[in-house]
Amino acid sequence: RVVAQVLSLELRALDAGDGDIIAMSDTAITIKAPRALGVTCAAPDVARGVLVVRNSLTSGLRAVDPARDSVLVFRDGDPTIATDDRWLRSSLSATGPAACADGAAGSRLTLGGAVGGLSQLDGVGAGSPIRAFEVVRYRLYDDGGGMWWLGTQSFTGGGWSVTSPIAGPLRPRDGVAFAYSDAAGEMVSSPSAVRLVRVVVRGRSSAPIRSVGRPSAAYQDSAVVSVFLRNSAHPTP
């Protein structure tokens, strides 16, 4: 149940058509996991790549971490047309306290280098939304002692972190199984075509269980969850 709940929360927020699923297999998935949402409260410092977000309008799983997170900044450009609207992607080099244009408490985000150049920030104004995300991998793995778990890794500093267990033990080799469907309910192999992720979780007791009238053995249970992705057409069940 823990595995199903954690994966449901992470997968539901994704938009596969926008590249939120990076890689996928039947026992692992790599995603851009959302971590925070904020709103700018001052004009950006384009030359230095600095944005200020209002603390009272910032929410998320945790504080933004330059070592782990990247950001998407909404560039409205000309507010009278929609054809120049887009999200700018950038790494982060630093964060810290700052003041909004009206003096309210805010946080400074120093961009590490926006895709396409920092000059694009000239189309970002006060009130623009900012989304922070990190690249994470969820996978079924053997801990080396014969126990299988759902684990997570973060892509930090150009490499993957050590795998941290989330829940288990699970059934060896198929304790977590992912299946991916498109808007028509057909199985797909392209990450951008995914609209529904079906997760089967098979738990296994860590030690043999003795029960009257039944043999002593490791007992198992399972759960199935189907997760529709954000901003996607729902496939046929």
Disulfide bonds with the S-S distance in Angstrom:
Cys41-Cys100 2.12
